[in-house]
Amino acid sequence: MLMGEFNHTLDTKGRLIIPQKIREDLGESFVISKSLDHCLAIYPMEEWQVFTGKLAAMPQLSNPNARKLNHFFIGGAATCEVDKQGRILIPANLRNFAGLTKDVVLVGQTNKVEVWDKAAWEAYNDYDDVEALAGSLAEFGI
């Protein structure tokens, strides 16, 4: 299970060290893609196949939103492999999309890992309204 929060930095070439625990859970190769909330998502290959299978099942010909979502998630995605130093290269288009410069946070999300710009994560991760959010749990059956 992919969980936890890890602070790291990008080097000048856009490479990111993936913590050993996360590397073990991600496997040999994985996919990095745009995600919602202007962050990136790293999917183990099996999870990526499940996700893209669901995208492919949407009515591409008759629904422009389905096409846009396909373009958004799949168009800029890249397969990653970890180098000998435990790093991956995040493509420039994805770094630009997520506003990644130097300090980043990796956030485990059960079946994927999100990559956030640290300042963006801190702004997003403001839980002053956690009590209001907790009211939503019942609608999700929790």
N, C-alpha and C positions, 0 to 999 in steps of 0.2 A: 504494500500500500504506500502510495506517495503522499507523505505528510511532513509537516515541519516548515520552518521559515529559516532561510539561510542568507546572510549578507555576504556579497562578493563584489569584486570589481572587474570591469572589462579592461583588457589591456589595450594598447594603442591600435592594434590590428583588429579589434572587435572580438577577441577570444574570451571565453568565459570558462573558468574552472567549474566543473560539475562535482559536487561533493560525492565522496565514495558511496555513501548510503543511497543517494539518488541514482548514481550510475548502476549500482546493483539492481535496483528496481526497474530502471529503464531498459536495460539489456544492451546488446552489442551495437545496434543502430536504432535510431529513433527519428521522429519528425518534429521540426519546429515550424510553427505557423502563427499568423496573426490570431488574436483572440479578441473577445469583447473587452470593453473598458480600457482600450489602448494599452494592453499588455500582450505578451507572447505566450504561447502554450507549447510545451514539449510533451509529445505523446510517445509512449512505447509503441512499437510498430503494430502490435495486436490491437491496441486501443485506437490507433489512427485508422486501421482498416475498418473497425466497427463504425467509427465516426464518419468516414468518407462513404461507407456503404449506405448509411442513413441519408447523407447528402445526395448520393446518386439516386436514391429511391424517390426523391422529390420530383414533382412534375416539371422538368427542365423546359420542355417545349411550350407549355401553356402558362407558366408562372414566372414572371420576370424577377420576383423576389427570390425564387429558388435559384435562378441563374446568378443573381448578384451574390447570394450567400456562397455558392460554389466558387465564384471568382474570389471572393473575400478570403475564404479559408484555404482553398487549394491553390489558387493562382500564385501566391508568393511563398508557399511552403517549401521547405528544403529538408532533405535527409541529412542527418548528422552522424558523425562517428567521432568518438573521443580519441584524441591523440595520446601519445605516451606520457604527457604531462597532465592528463585528465581534463583537457580543454576541448571545447567545441568552438567553431567559428560561427558567429551569428551573422548571416548575410546583411549587407548594408541596408537593403530595402526594409528588412525587419527591424533593425536597430533604429532606423529613422521613424518607422511607424510607431514604435513604442517609446520613442524619445530617449533611448538608452544612450548615455554618454560614458559614465564611469561607474558610479555606485549603483548596484542592482540588488534586488531581493528575489530569491527563488522561493516560491510558495507552493508546497504540495497540496494537491486537490484530489486526492484519492486515486484517480485514473490518469492524471496529467500533472505537470509542474508548470506553474505560471512564472514568467520572468517579467518583473516590473522595474522601472526606474525607481530608485529608492525614494525620492521626493514624492513621486506620484503615488507610490504605495502608502507612504505615511499619510498623505492627504486622503486617499481612498479608505484607508484602514482606521478612520476615526469613528469609533463606535459609541459616540455620545447618545445615540438613539437605539442602543441595543435592546432596551426594554420594548420599544415600539416594534423592532424587528422580531422579537420573541413572540409577539402576538401573531405573526405570520406562520409560526410552526404548525399550528393546528390545521391550517388549510393544506399543508403538505403531509399531514398524517403523522406528525411527530409530537 
